[in-house]
């Protein structure tokens, strides 16, 4: 508790609080512009954090951007029917019809308040679960860590958009991309194909910049901009009444809890959380026919859940060093680049780091509420900015950031190459999340597996005899078989319908 109070006190001092407010504002702005995303913003910002006074301030800025970007997506989802972030997809179903009916301010107000409540409820779970899980995770050995990484990759692949096979392929490609360079166990070069520049492997930041940012630049350069109908926003009806709070109380709490627990599952993300909460709200509603026509219940369910997934996703990050979402994978990369090893020992060696993340999550949600309520009318005008004008600037910042990391032209080429890889993967409907998380977790999985094999004289028996490792392995196997079986049945059903 002392570490939490110390971290909170630091954030509430002028400079860190300014970084937090700046992060939330930038996140909201980027989230409100279709085509941009929080992952792009955070990835581009990571190189700049090396010039900040401390890594605590860097974490404050990045986590605040995370919160702001998820919240900002509701603006374009409501006014354009174009989700600013994938997490706001379900918000379009009721937010846009409600705005079309002349209640844009009320739709935005419900979304903003639901986002705040979802964030606060998930923060309660974050601060309650994290210390206990971190202590529990200190008992993990190499076999537990290896099977946990395996389970995370299978969960990510099975719940990614598209087929399970494509998810597994994406994760495998990410792991393969992490292997060139020096083998940590033997000290020998591997998979460098005679290129001396490959001896150090591919650095995380250029890979992230390429996969998440350059790929999107290529996408928007190639895809022609489609005309959209824009709706003018206003502050009229933006504040919920006491009667609104009473009617939405159960929906808010239920959706927030659903979003939190789905966020804890590695790699699933806010979009799945909002879909599950929206479906639950519709199935339990007395008027399910109103969903999709402009009902407040749909907006509340979607926005409460997608913001709640942030707190949920931070739980495995601060306790075990496992990313709960794509942005969490980038945050882990930022910690590693600042010479911090995420995981349970961080609560022992430097407890102010995880508690800085936890405290920032709460304060950023409060700032998000204030900033959006005060300035949503002006923020909504950002949707008028053509995305094509922003892309050259974004590409320039990416390449400068990649080069500044180690002052190597090689990193610039790596960024461009992985930008092409990310673009091609998306074109063939292969999800990018398993690729990035596979790239980050591959070295951990390899080192833990080798440590376990060395301790057991080459035997894999501990995989089945150590209880926690066996449970993780069993969950991985069940998820793999269940997902493949579901896909096979769906494919069979589609073939049957096609033959009729």
C-alpha positions in Angstrom: 0.0 0.0 0.0 2.9 2.3 0.7 4.2 1.8 -2.8 0.7 2.6 -4.2 0.4 5.8 -2.2 3.9 6.8 -3.2 3.1 6.2 -6.9 -0.2 8.0 -6.7 1.5 11.0 -4.9 4.1 11.2 -7.7 1.4 11.2 -10.4 -0.5 14.0 -8.7 2.6 16.3 -8.8 2.5 18.9 -11.6 4.8 17.4 -14.2 3.6 13.8 -14.1 0.0 15.0 -14.0 0.7 17.1 -17.1 2.1 14.0 -18.8 -1.0 12.1 -17.8 -3.4 14.8 -19.1 -1.4 15.1 -22.4 -1.5 11.3 -22.9 -5.2 11.2 -22.4 -5.8 14.1 -24.7 -3.6 12.7 -27.5 -5.2 9.3 -27.0 -8.7 10.8 -27.4 -7.7 12.8 -30.5 -6.1 9.7 -32.2 -9.0 7.5 -31.2 -11.5 9.9 -32.6 -9.9 9.9 -36.1 -10.8 6.9 -38.2 -7.8 5.0 -39.4 -5.6 5.9 -36.5 -5.3 3.8 -33.4 -3.9 3.7 -29.9 -1.4 1.1 -30.9 0.0 3.4 -33.6 0.2 6.4 -31.2 1.9 4.4 -28.4 4.3 2.7 -30.8 5.3 6.1 -32.3 5.7 7.6 -28.8 7.9 4.9 -27.3 11.2 6.3 -28.9 10.4 9.7 -27.5 10.2 8.4 -23.9 13.9 7.8 -23.9 14.3 11.6 -23.6 11.9 11.9 -20.6 13.2 12.5 -17.1 12.3 9.1 -15.8 10.7 5.8 -16.9 7.9 6.5 -14.4 6.8 9.5 -16.4 7.2 7.5 -19.6 4.8 4.8 -18.2 2.3 7.5 -17.1 2.2 9.0 -20.6 1.8 5.6 -22.4 -0.9 4.2 -20.1 -2.8 7.5 -20.3 -2.7 7.3 -24.1 -4.0 3.7 -23.8 -7.1 4.9 -21.8 -7.7 7.9 -24.0 -7.5 6.1 -27.3 -10.0 3.4 -26.4 -12.4 6.1 -25.1 -12.0 8.4 -28.1 -13.2 5.8 -30.6 -16.8 6.4 -29.6 -16.8 9.9 -31.2 -16.4 8.8 -34.8 -18.4 5.6 -34.1 -21.4 7.8 -33.1 -21.0 10.6 -35.6 -19.7 8.8 -38.7 -20.7 5.2 -38.1 -16.9 4.5 -38.5 -15.3 3.2 -35.2 -12.2 5.2 -34.5 -10.8 2.1 -32.8 -11.9 -1.5 -33.3 -13.1 -1.5 -29.7 -16.0 0.9 -30.7 -17.4 -1.3 -33.4 -20.5 -2.2 -31.3 -21.1 1.4 -30.4 -21.8 2.2 -34.1 -24.9 0.0 -34.0 -26.8 2.3 -31.6 -24.7 5.4 -31.4 -25.1 6.4 -35.0 -28.8 5.8 -35.3 -29.3 7.8 -32.1 -27.2 10.7 -33.5 -29.1 10.5 -36.8 -32.3 11.0 -34.8 -30.9 14.3 -33.5 -29.6 13.0 -30.1 -25.9 13.1 -30.8 -25.0 14.8 -27.6 -27.0 12.3 -25.5 -25.4 9.4 -27.4 -21.9 10.8 -26.7 -22.8 11.5 -23.1 -24.0 7.9 -22.4 -20.8 6.6 -24.1 -18.5 8.9 -22.1 -20.1 8.0 -18.7 -20.2 4.3 -19.5 -16.5 4.4 -20.4 -15.7 6.1 -17.1 -17.7 3.6 -15.0 -16.2 0.7 -16.9 -12.7 2.0 -16.3 -13.2 2.6 -12.6 -14.8 -0.9 -12.0 -11.9 -2.6 -13.9 -9.4 -0.6 -11.8 -11.0 -2.0 -8.6 -10.3 -5.5 -10.0 -6.8 -4.5 -11.1 -5.7 -3.2 -7.7 -7.4 -6.1 -5.8 -6.1 -8.9 -8.0 -2.6 -7.8 -9.0 -0.6 -8.1 -5.7 -2.1 -11.5 -4.9 -1.5 -12.9 -8.4 2.0 -11.5 -8.4 2.8 -13.4 -5.2 1.3 -16.5 -6.6 3.3 -16.2 -9.8 6.6 -16.1 -7.9 6.1 -19.8 -7.3 6.2 -20.5 -11.1 9.2 -22.4 -12.5 10.3 -22.7 -16.1 7.7 -25.3 -17.0 4.9 -23.1 -15.7 6.1 -20.1 -17.6 6.6 -22.1 -20.8 3.1 -23.6 -20.7 1.6 -20.2 -19.7 3.1 -18.6 -22.8 1.8 -21.6 -24.9 -1.7 -21.1 -23.4 -1.5 -17.4 -24.2 -0.6 -18.0 -27.8 -3.3 -20.6 -28.3 -5.9 -18.3 -26.7 -4.8 -15.4 -28.9 -4.9 -17.5 -32.0 -8.3 -19.2 -31.2 -10.0 -15.9 -30.4 -8.5 -13.8 -33.2 -10.6 -12.5 -36.0 -10.5 -15.1 -38.8 -9.6 -18.7 -38.7 -7.7 -20.5 -35.9 -5.2 -21.7 -38.5 -4.5 -18.2 -39.6 -4.1 -17.1 -36.0 -1.6 -19.9 -35.3 0.2 -19.1 -38.5 0.5 -15.5 -37.5 1.9 -16.4 -34.1 4.4 -18.9 -35.6 5.6 -16.2 -38.1 6.1 -13.8 -35.1 8.1 -16.4 -33.2 10.2 -17.1 -36.4 10.9 -13.4 -36.8 12.3 -13.2 -33.3 14.9 -16.0 -33.9 17.6 -14.4 -36.2 20.7 -13.3 -34.3 22.7 -14.8 -31.5 21.4 -17.9 -29.7 21.4 -17.0 -26.0 22.1 -20.5 -25.0 24.9 -21.4 -27.3 26.3 -18.0 -28.3 26.1 -19.1 -32.0 24.6 -17.1 -34.8 21.4 -18.5 -36.3 19.2 -17.6 -39.3 21.3 -14.6 -40.3 21.8 -16.0 -43.9 25.2 -14.4 -44.1 24.0 -10.8 -43.4 26.1 -9.2 -40.7 23.4 -6.7 -39.9 21.1 -9.5 -38.8 23.6 -10.6 -36.1 21.8 -8.5 -33.5 18.4 -9.7 -34.6 15.3 -7.5 -35.2 14.8 -4.9 -32.6 11.3 -4.8 -31.1 10.6 -1.1 -31.8 11.1 -1.2 -35.6 9.1 -4.4 -35.8 6.2 -2.7 -33.9 6.4 0.5 -36.0 6.3 -1.5 -39.2 3.5 -4.0 -38.2 1.2 -1.4 -36.7 1.9 1.9 -38.3 3.6 1.5 -41.7 1.1 -1.2 -42.6 -1.8 1.1 -41.9 -0.1 3.9 -44.0 0.2 1.5 -46.9 -3.5 0.5 -46.4 -4.8 4.0 -46.6 -2.5 4.9 -49.5 -3.9 2.1 -51.6 -7.5 2.2 -50.5 -9.4 5.2 -51.9 -11.1 7.4 -49.3 -14.9 6.8 -49.3 -17.3 9.7 -48.8 -19.1 9.6 -45.5 -22.0 11.5 -44.0 -21.0 13.6 -41.0 -23.3 14.5 -38.2 -22.7 17.7 -36.2 -22.2 17.2 -32.4 -23.5 19.3 -29.6 -23.4 19.3 -25.8 -27.2 19.1 -25.5 -28.2 16.1 -23.4 -24.6 15.1 -22.7 -25.2 14.6 -18.9 -27.0 11.6 -17.7 -29.9 12.2 -15.3 -30.5 10.4 -12.0 -33.2 8.4 -13.8 -30.7 7.4 -16.5 -28.3 6.2 -13.8 -31.0 4.2 -12.1 -32.1 2.5 -15.4 -28.5 1.7 -16.5 -27.0 0.7 -13.2 -27.3 -3.1 -13.7 -26.2 -2.8 -17.4 -23.1 -0.7 -16.4 -22.0 -3.1 -13.6 -22.6 -6.3 -15.7 -20.9 -4.9 -18.8 -17.9 -3.7 -16.8 -17.4 -7.0 -15.1 -17.7 -8.9 -18.5 -15.2 -6.5 -20.0 -12.8 -6.8 -17.1 -12.7 -10.6 -17.1 -12.5 -10.9 -20.9 -9.6 -8.4 -20.7 -7.7 -10.6 -18.3 -7.6 -13.4 -20.9 -4.4 -12.8 -22.9 -4.7 -11.2 -26.3 -8.5 -11.1 -26.7 -8.9 -7.4 -26.7 -11.5 -4.7 -26.2 -13.6 -5.5 -29.3 -14.4 -9.0 -28.1 -15.3 -7.7 -24.7 -17.7 -5.1 -26.1 -19.3 -7.8 -28.4 -19.9 -10.1 -25.4 -21.3 -7.4 -23.2 -23.5 -6.1 -26.0 -24.9 -9.6 -26.6 -25.5 -10.1 -22.9 -27.3 -6.8 -22.6 -29.5 -7.6 -25.7 -30.3 -11.2 -24.5 -31.3 -10.0 -21.0 -33.2 -6.9 -22.2 -37.0 -6.7 -22.0 -36.9 -4.9 -25.4 -34.2 -6.7 -27.4 -35.8 -5.4 -30.7 -34.6 -1.9 -29.9 -30.9 -2.9 -30.1 -29.4 -1.6 -33.3 -32.0 1.1 -33.7 -30.5 3.7 -31.3 -31.0 2.5 -27.7 -28.9 3.8 -24.8 -28.5 0.2 -23.5 -26.4 -0.8 -26.4 -24.1 2.2 -26.2 -23.6 1.7 -22.4 -22.9 -2.0 -22.8 -20.4 -1.5 -25.5 -18.5 1.4 -24.0 -18.5 0.1 -20.4 -17.1 -3.2 -21.6 -14.4 -1.9 -24.0 -13.0 0.5 -21.4 -13.1 -2.2 -18.7 -10.9 -4.5 -20.8 -8.1 -2.0 -20.2 -7.9 -2.7 -16.5 -8.4 -6.4 -17.1 -5.7 -6.6 -19.7 -3.2 -4.8 -17.3 -3.6 -7.6 -14.7 -1.5 -10.2 -16.5 0.9 -7.5 -17.6 1.8 -6.3 -14.2 1.6 -9.7 -12.5 3.2 -12.1 -15.0 4.6 -10.0 -17.8 2.0 -11.5 -20.2 0.3 -9.0 -22.6 -3.4 -9.0 -22.2 -3.8 -7.1 -25.5 -1.8 -5.7 -28.4 -1.2 -2.4 -26.7 -0.1 -4.3 -23.6 2.5 -6.0 -25.8 3.8 -2.6 -26.8 3.9 -1.5 -23.1 5.9 -4.6 -22.3 8.3 -3.7 -25.1 8.6 -0.2 -23.6 9.4 -1.7 -20.2 12.1 -3.9 -21.7 13.6 -1.0 -23.6 13.8 0.9 -20.3 15.7 -2.1 -18.8 12.7 -3.2 -16.7 11.7 -6.9 -16.7 7.9 -7.2 -16.4 6.7 -9.9 -14.2 5.9 -10.8 -10.6 9.4 -9.9 -9.3 8.8 -6.3 -10.3 6.5 -6.0 -7.3 9.6 -6.9 -5.2 12.5 -5.2 -7.0 10.7 -2.0 -8.0 7.1 -1.9 -6.7 6.5 1.7 -7.7 6.6 0.6 -11.4 3.5 -1.7 -11.3 1.7 0.7 -8.9 2.5 3.6 -11.2 0.7 1.7 -14.0 -2.2 0.9 -11.6 -2.5 4.5 -10.3 -2.2 6.0 -13.8 -5.1 3.9 -15.0 -7.5 5.4 -12.4 -6.3 9.0 -12.7 -6.4 8.8 -16.5 -10.0 7.6 -16.4 -10.9 10.6 -14.3 -9.1 13.0 -16.6 -10.7 11.3 -19.6 -14.2 12.0 -18.2 -13.4 15.7 -17.6 -11.7 16.3 -20.9 -14.3 14.6 -23.0 -17.3 16.2 -21.3 -15.7 19.6 -21.6 -14.3 19.4 -25.1 -16.3 16.7 -27.0 -17.9 19.3 -29.3 -14.4 20.4 -30.5 -12.9 17.0 -30.5 -15.7 15.8 -32.8 -14.5 18.3 -35.4 -11.4 16.1 -35.8 -13.4 13.7 -37.9 -13.4 16.4 -40.6 -9.6 16.0 -41.1 -8.9 13.8 -44.1 -6.8 10.8 -43.1 -4.7 11.1 -46.2 -3.2 14.4 -45.0 -1.9 12.7 -41.8 -0.2 9.7 -43.3 3.0 11.4 -44.7 3.6 12.9 -41.2 3.0 9.6 -39.5 5.4 7.7 -41.8 8.1 10.4 -41.3 7.8 10.1 -37.5 8.0 6.3 -37.7 11.2 6.3 -39.7 12.8 8.9 -37.6 11.8 7.0 -34.4 13.2 3.7 -35.8 16.5 5.4 -36.8 17.0 7.3 -33.5 16.8 4.1 -31.5 20.4 3.0 -32.4 21.3 5.4 -35.2 21.2 2.5 -37.7 19.8 2.7 -41.2 19.1 -1.0 -40.9 16.3 -0.4 -38.4 14.6 1.9 -41.0 14.7 -0.9 -43.5 13.4 -3.3 -40.9 10.5 -0.9 -40.2 9.6 -0.7 -43.9 9.9 -4.5 -44.4 7.7 -5.3 -41.5 5.2 -2.7 -42.7 4.9 -4.6 -46.0 4.6 -7.9 -44.0 1.8 -6.4 -41.8 0.0 -5.0 -44.9 0.2 -8.4 -46.7 -1.0 -10.3 -43.6 -4.0 -8.1 -43.2 -4.8 -8.4 -46.9 -5.1 -12.2 -46.6 -7.1 -11.8 -43.3 -4.3 -13.0 -41.0 -4.5 -11.2 -37.6 -1.6 -9.1 -36.5 -2.0 -9.6 -32.7 -0.7 -13.2 -32.6 2.3 -12.1 -34.7 3.4 -9.4 -32.4 2.7 -11.3 -29.2 4.5 -14.3 -30.7 7.5 -12.1 -31.5 7.6 -10.8 -27.9 7.0 -14.0 -26.1 9.1 -16.3 -28.2 12.4 -15.5 -26.4 10.7 -16.1 -23.0 9.2 -19.4 -24.1 12.5 -20.6 -25.6 14.6 -19.7 -22.5 12.1 -21.2 -20.1 11.8 -24.4 -22.1 15.6 -24.8 -22.2 15.9 -24.0 -18.5 13.3 -26.7 -17.8 15.0 -29.3 -20.0 18.4 -28.6 -18.5 16.9 -29.0 -14.9 15.2 -32.3 -15.9 18.1 -33.8 -17.9 16.2 -33.4 -21.1 12.9 -35.0 -19.9 9.5 -33.4 -20.6 7.8 -35.3 -17.8 7.4 -32.2 -15.6 5.0 -30.8 -18.3 2.6 -33.4 -17.1 3.6 -34.0 -13.4 3.8 -30.3 -12.2 0.1 -29.4 -11.5 0.1 -25.8 -12.7 2.0 -26.6 -15.8 -0.3 -29.5 -16.5 -3.4 -27.3 -16.1 -2.0 -24.7 -18.5 -1.1 -27.4 -21.0 -4.6 -29.0 -20.7 -6.3 -25.6 -21.2 -4.2 -25.1 -24.3 -5.0 -28.5 -25.7 -8.8 -28.1 -25.0 -8.9 -24.6 -26.6 -7.0 -25.8 -29.6 -9.2 -28.9 -30.2 -12.4 -26.9 -29.5 -11.5 -24.1 -31.9 -10.5 -26.4 -34.7 -13.6 -28.5 -34.2 -15.8 -25.4 -34.3 -14.2 -24.2 -37.5 -14.6 -27.7 -39.1 -18.3 -27.7 -38.2 -18.8 -24.2 -39.5 -17.0 -25.0 -42.7 -19.1 -28.2 -43.1 -22.3 -26.1 -42.5 -21.2 -23.6 -45.2 -20.5 -26.3 -47.7 -23.9 -27.8 -47.0 -25.7 -24.5 -47.5 -23.7 -23.9 -50.7 -24.8 -27.2 -52.1 -28.5 -26.5 -51.6 
